[in-house]
Amino acid sequence: MNQHRITDLLPHRDPFLFVDQVISSTTSEIVATKIFSKKDKWLKGSFPDSGFIPGMILVESMAQCGGAGIKLLGLAEGIFALTSIEKVQFFAGAGFNKEIKYIIKNQRISSSIIKQSGTAMMGDSKLLEASWMSVKVR
């Protein structure tokens, strides 16, 4: 799935669109990827000397990947907003120019609420685990 198709699924636009590709999407699991590249250099201002992507950007990216997968399945219409982050645990920092793979579990999908949890991986390294909820705003 190319960037044009992702923008058909989500209201986000550059520089706040954090999904490159939805690899697979089923009612139980979504797998998607993102590479933060030199076009995302504005993110380096958060940790100028570390070269890490801010953790909350990774959480937002995971939620966007989950939303894109749900929209791809045609399970929800309208615009959904991230309304709660129930649990986040960070294990490692994510660097630029490396693929981040998100494995997202769908816990509840309705016409007005999407509840998901997921894991972000970079290679064999687990970056974070999180659970969140998004609610339809229109």
Residue pairs with C-beta under 8 A, 6 or more apart in sequence:
1 21
1 22
1 72
2 21
3 17
3 20
6 17
6 19
6 20
6 21
6 22
6 68
7 13
7 17
9 67
9 68
9 71
9 72
10 17
10 19
10 64
10 67
10 68
10 71
11 79
12 18
12 19
12 64
14 39
15 39
15 40
15 42
17 64
18 34
18 36
18 57
18 60
18 61
18 64
18 65
19 32
19 34
19 61
19 64
19 65
19 68
20 32
20 33
20 34
20 35
21 32
21 33
22 30
22 31
22 32
22 65
22 68
22 69
22 72
23 31
23 32
23 33
23 101
24 30
24 31
25 31
25 69
25 70
25 72
25 73
26 73
27 73
27 75
27 106
27 109
28 105
28 106
29 103
29 104
29 105
29 106
30 65
30 66
30 68
30 69
30 70
30 102
30 103
30 104
30 106
30 116
31 101
31 102
31 103
31 104
32 65
32 66
32 68
32 69
32 101
32 102
32 104
33 65
33 99
33 100
33 101
33 102
34 61
34 65
34 99
34 100
34 102
35 97
35 98
35 99
35 100
36 43
36 53
36 57
36 94
36 96
36 97
36 100
37 96
37 97
38 96
38 97
40 53
40 96
43 53
43 54
43 57
44 51
44 96
46 54
47 54
50 93
51 95
51 96
52 93
52 94
52 95
53 93
53 94
53 95
53 96
55 88
55 90
55 128
58 94
58 100
58 120
58 127
58 128
59 85
59 88
59 128
59 130
59 132
60 82
61 100
61 102
61 120
62 102
62 104
62 118
62 120
62 128
62 130
62 132
63 82
63 116
63 132
63 134
65 102
65 104
65 118
66 102
66 104
66 106
66 114
66 116
66 118
66 132
66 134
67 80
67 114
67 134
69 104
70 76
70 106
70 109
70 114
75 109
76 109
76 110
76 111
76 114
76 136
77 111
78 136
78 137
78 138
79 136
79 137
79 138
80 114
80 134
80 135
80 136
80 137
81 134
81 135
81 137
82 132
82 133
82 134
83 133
83 134
83 135
84 132
84 133
85 130
85 131
85 132
86 131
86 132
86 133
87 117
87 129
87 130
87 131
88 128
88 129
88 130
89 128
89 129
89 130
90 127
90 128
91 125
91 126
91 127
91 128
91 129
92 122
92 125
92 126
92 127
93 127
94 100
94 120
94 122
94 127
95 122
98 122
98 123
99 122
100 120
100 121
100 122
100 127
101 120
101 121
101 122
102 118
102 119
102 120
102 121
103 118
103 119
103 121
104 116
104 117
104 118
105 116
105 117
105 118
106 114
106 115
106 116
107 115
107 116
107 117
107 131
108 114
108 115
109 115
111 136
112 135
112 136
113 133
113 134
113 135
113 136
114 133
114 134
114 135
115 131
115 132
115 133
116 131
116 132
116 133
116 134
117 129
117 130
117 131
117 132
118 129
118 130
118 131
119 126
119 128
119 129
120 126
120 127
120 128
120 129
120 130
121 127
